[in-house]
């Protein structure tokens, strides 16, 4: 089907803004669409899919079309990766571009260096060699270059998964249970979930299956005192509160007032009364110190590179750097050390990231255990079996998109 000029030009403009890499791509696109109110839903979808497609496959695009302008990057992506024919694009092309595009389509990738075939920056590919075989990195990269599905979590205080599946199916949605989380639902496509009554009444939340599973690794009990150390917008706190049947007490700590503000409407919808959001200045702030040695379960969803979320945020692989990883590692070590002081003897701390880099994960945990010999590591696989979850895991939990269909997650469990 032939294209029209306006969406192509808009996609080019949007891509040019995103390629500055001075802000997250989703924030840039949000502002772009707000300024371009005349664009229809179909055009917006095309622009977003094209921009994100170029970000995912940027190294491939640059390899088959070296030195391309943003406009030509869009054209190369459409013709080479998105499956558009040169004939479909003919009406959009300027003099000389038809022959150029034919050459782009003819470039082979079989001799391209592995980082290019993986669509990863060289430094990131080299870092991954510390924890993966080359063939595994390519498989991981293919998984990361697929758009993420829409996962939902059922709030079992409001409904059962079976009831939600029936209602969503009746609404014409294609849904299925997630394979690992007992409260997860995977939705095909991008229906307007936030307008459905199940969402507005708190029976469902949008949440990746991997994020849901972290709650089962924490495994809080109804009478316990829990600390969600880096709560953000509260998704994992909501899982913990649901598992506790709204009993006990959860402190949801975060240093960002804005993030916790986004949590408040979610908390209201959930019907949970045992979660208490608290803004803190840093990991050693007074509200945290007061809980030293008193907490049964601590979840540390540490600030990280976010590279496990590249299906949703492909710009991260171009915005992160070796220097930013080093800064994050210092922050992760400090947060884990501080969070561990909250744990009571016999309690459980779960350290988690949405990253697959060993230095943000196993490296941080190993360093902590070496510096704090009173603590020891628990076996995540055994902990998950106690929750009757059909998920194979070893000493650590590692979730990867090409193997599990989730975002990339790491988790380790520690006790005192």
Secondary structure by P-SEA (a helix, b strand, c coil): cccccaaaaaaaaaaaaaacccccaaaaaaaaaaaaccccaaaaaaaaaaaaaaaaaaaaaaaacccccaaaaaaaaaaccccccccccccccccaaaaaaaaaaacccccccccccccccaaaaaaacccccaaaaaaaaaaaaccccbbbbbccccccaaaaaaaaaaaccccccccccccbbbbcccccccccccccccccccccaaaaaaaaaacccccbbbbcccccccaaaaaaaaaacccbbbbbccccaaaaaaaaaaaaaaccccbbbbbbcccccaaaaaacccccbbbccccccccccccccccccccccaaaaaaaaaaaaaaaaaaaaaccccbbbbbbbccccccccaaaaaaaaaaccccccccaaaaaaaaccccccccbbbbbcccccccbbbbbbbcc
